[in-house]
Amino acid sequence: MRLEVHVHADIPILEGVSRKQIELAFAPWLEYLDADSLADVKSLEADEPGIRFDEKELILYACWTGEIGRSFHAALETSLENLGPYSYEAVEVELTLYQENGQQESKLLFVGPTAQAIHEAQRRCMIEDVAAILARQFGKEDVAQVTTIVNELFDRDWKDKASQEKKPERAFEYSTRPSRKNLH
């Protein structure tokens, strides 16, 4: 069964990283798509650029829609993990799966230079999401109380992870997120 997916991200890249290094990092995804380079990655949607590295701005842009099979997630995850050490800061990568029945599922992946940078990006996104939802009904003071609790949860989570047996540091993580529609 093939599904349609949309991947969206603006990933800041460290100065000095070459297009070749990025393409090597993205090799699993490029191989999955049967593409030789980033320039060969075309989106199903004509108005989407695909995957593009702006060497002047040092940003890797991903705005790509395509049909995928079962092994896509592994290729994407490996590519993002490979890209992590080349990223300037941790950012989110939005992944939207479009089911045949018309429903969509959104996931938020994170790529960054270190596990701690990714943890902070996850914190930032969670606080933004929680604050936006609560602001519909409650005032700033009430929202601030909840975001303080969310911050404390993230602090505790990081301390718990630090006290656990050391695992290899990953430059990639994912979580689910309520569906959002990208407007281009």
C-alpha positions as CSV (number, residue, x, y, z in Angstrom):
1,M,0.0,0.0,0.0
2,R,1.4,3.4,-1.0
3,L,0.6,6.6,0.8
4,E,1.1,10.2,0.0
5,V,3.3,12.2,2.4
6,H,4.4,15.8,2.8
7,V,7.7,16.7,4.5
8,H,8.3,20.3,5.5
9,A,11.3,21.8,7.2
10,D,13.8,24.7,7.1
11,I,17.0,23.3,8.6
12,P,19.9,25.8,9.3
13,I,23.2,24.3,8.3
14,L,26.6,25.0,9.9
15,E,29.0,27.2,8.0
16,G,31.5,25.2,6.0
17,V,29.2,22.3,5.3
18,S,29.2,21.5,1.6
19,R,26.3,20.4,-0.7
20,K,28.2,17.1,-1.1
21,Q,28.2,16.5,2.7
22,I,24.5,17.1,2.8
23,E,23.8,14.8,-0.1
24,L,25.9,12.1,1.6
25,A,23.8,12.6,4.8
26,F,20.6,12.4,2.8
27,A,21.9,9.3,0.8
28,P,19.2,6.9,2.3
29,W,16.4,9.3,1.3
30,L,17.9,10.0,-2.1
31,E,18.4,6.3,-2.7
32,Y,14.8,5.6,-1.7
33,L,13.6,8.2,-4.2
34,D,16.0,6.9,-6.8
35,A,17.6,10.4,-7.1
36,D,21.3,11.1,-7.6
37,S,21.2,14.5,-6.0
38,L,19.0,17.0,-4.1
39,A,18.2,18.7,-7.4
40,D,16.7,15.5,-8.7
41,V,14.1,15.3,-5.9
42,K,10.8,16.6,-7.3
43,S,7.6,17.0,-5.5
44,L,4.2,15.8,-6.7
45,E,3.0,19.3,-6.2
46,A,4.3,21.7,-8.9
47,D,4.5,24.7,-6.5
48,E,6.8,22.8,-4.0
49,P,10.6,23.1,-4.4
50,G,11.4,19.6,-3.2
51,I,14.7,19.6,-1.3
52,R,16.9,22.6,-1.8
53,F,20.1,23.7,-0.1
54,D,20.6,27.5,-0.2
55,E,24.4,27.8,0.1
56,K,24.2,31.6,0.6
57,E,21.7,31.5,3.5
58,L,22.9,28.1,4.8
59,I,19.5,26.6,5.0
60,L,18.3,23.2,3.8
61,Y,14.7,23.6,2.6
62,A,12.4,20.6,2.4
63,C,8.9,21.1,1.0
64,W,8.2,17.8,-0.7
65,T,5.1,15.7,-1.4
66,G,5.5,12.2,-2.7
67,E,4.1,8.7,-2.8
68,I,5.8,6.4,-0.3
69,G,5.9,2.8,0.8
70,R,6.9,1.0,4.0
71,S,10.6,1.7,4.0
72,F,10.3,5.5,3.6
73,H,10.3,6.2,7.3
74,A,13.5,4.4,7.9
75,A,15.2,6.2,5.0
76,L,13.9,9.6,6.2
77,E,14.9,8.9,9.8
78,T,18.4,7.8,8.9
79,S,18.9,10.8,6.7
80,L,17.8,13.2,9.4
81,E,20.1,11.4,11.9
82,N,23.0,11.7,9.5
83,L,22.2,15.4,8.9
84,G,22.1,16.2,12.7
85,P,25.8,17.0,13.1
86,Y,25.7,19.4,10.2
87,S,22.7,21.4,11.5
88,Y,23.3,24.7,13.2
89,E,20.4,24.3,15.6
90,A,17.6,21.9,16.4
91,V,14.4,22.4,14.4
92,E,11.2,20.5,13.7
93,V,10.5,18.6,10.6
94,E,6.8,18.3,9.9
95,L,5.6,15.0,8.4
96,T,2.0,14.7,7.2
97,L,0.7,11.3,6.0
98,Y,-2.4,11.3,3.8
99,Q,-4.4,8.1,4.2
100,E,-6.4,6.6,1.4
101,N,-9.6,7.2,3.5
102,G,-9.0,11.0,3.4
103,Q,-7.7,11.2,7.0
104,Q,-4.3,12.6,7.7
105,E,-1.7,11.9,10.4
106,S,0.9,14.4,11.4
107,K,4.2,13.7,13.1
108,L,6.8,16.1,14.3
109,L,10.4,15.0,13.8
110,F,13.3,16.9,15.3
111,V,16.8,17.2,13.8
112,G,19.7,19.0,15.6
113,P,23.3,18.9,16.5
114,T,22.9,17.3,19.9
115,A,20.3,15.5,22.0
116,Q,20.1,18.5,24.3
117,A,19.5,20.9,21.4
118,I,16.7,18.6,20.2
119,H,15.2,18.5,23.7
120,E,15.2,22.3,23.8
121,A,13.5,22.5,20.4
122,Q,10.9,20.0,21.6
123,R,10.3,22.2,24.7
124,R,9.9,25.3,22.5
125,C,7.4,23.6,20.3
126,M,5.4,22.1,23.1
127,I,5.2,25.5,24.9
128,E,4.1,27.2,21.7
129,D,1.4,24.6,21.1
130,V,0.1,24.6,24.6
131,A,0.1,28.4,24.9
132,A,-1.7,28.7,21.6
133,I,-4.4,26.3,22.6
134,L,-4.9,27.8,26.1
135,A,-4.9,31.4,24.8
136,R,-8.2,30.7,23.0
137,Q,-9.9,30.4,26.4
138,F,-7.7,31.8,29.1
139,G,-5.7,35.0,29.9
140,K,-1.9,35.5,29.8
141,E,-1.5,34.8,33.5
142,D,-3.3,31.5,33.3
143,V,-1.3,30.4,30.2
144,A,1.9,31.4,32.0
145,Q,1.1,29.1,34.9
146,V,0.7,26.1,32.6
147,T,3.8,26.9,30.5
148,T,5.8,27.1,33.8
149,I,4.6,23.6,34.6
150,V,5.5,22.4,31.0
151,N,9.0,23.9,31.5
152,E,9.3,22.0,34.8
153,L,8.3,18.8,33.1
154,F,10.9,19.2,30.5
155,D,13.6,20.1,33.1
156,R,12.7,16.9,35.0
157,D,12.7,14.8,31.8
158,W,16.2,16.0,30.9
159,K,17.5,15.3,34.4
160,D,15.9,11.8,34.3
161,K,17.6,11.2,30.9
162,A,20.9,12.4,32.2
163,S,20.8,10.1,35.2
164,Q,20.0,7.0,33.1
165,E,22.6,4.8,31.6
166,K,24.3,6.6,28.7
167,K,22.9,5.7,25.3
168,P,24.4,6.8,22.0
169,E,23.5,10.4,21.4
170,R,21.0,10.8,18.6
171,A,20.7,13.9,16.4
172,F,17.1,13.0,15.6
173,E,13.8,12.4,17.5
174,Y,10.1,12.3,16.7
175,S,6.8,12.8,18.3
176,T,3.2,13.1,17.2
177,R,1.4,16.4,16.8
178,P,-2.1,17.5,16.2
179,S,-2.6,17.9,12.5
180,R,-1.8,21.3,10.9
181,K,-2.3,22.3,7.4
182,N,0.7,23.9,5.6
183,L,-0.3,27.0,3.6
184,H,2.3,27.8,1.0
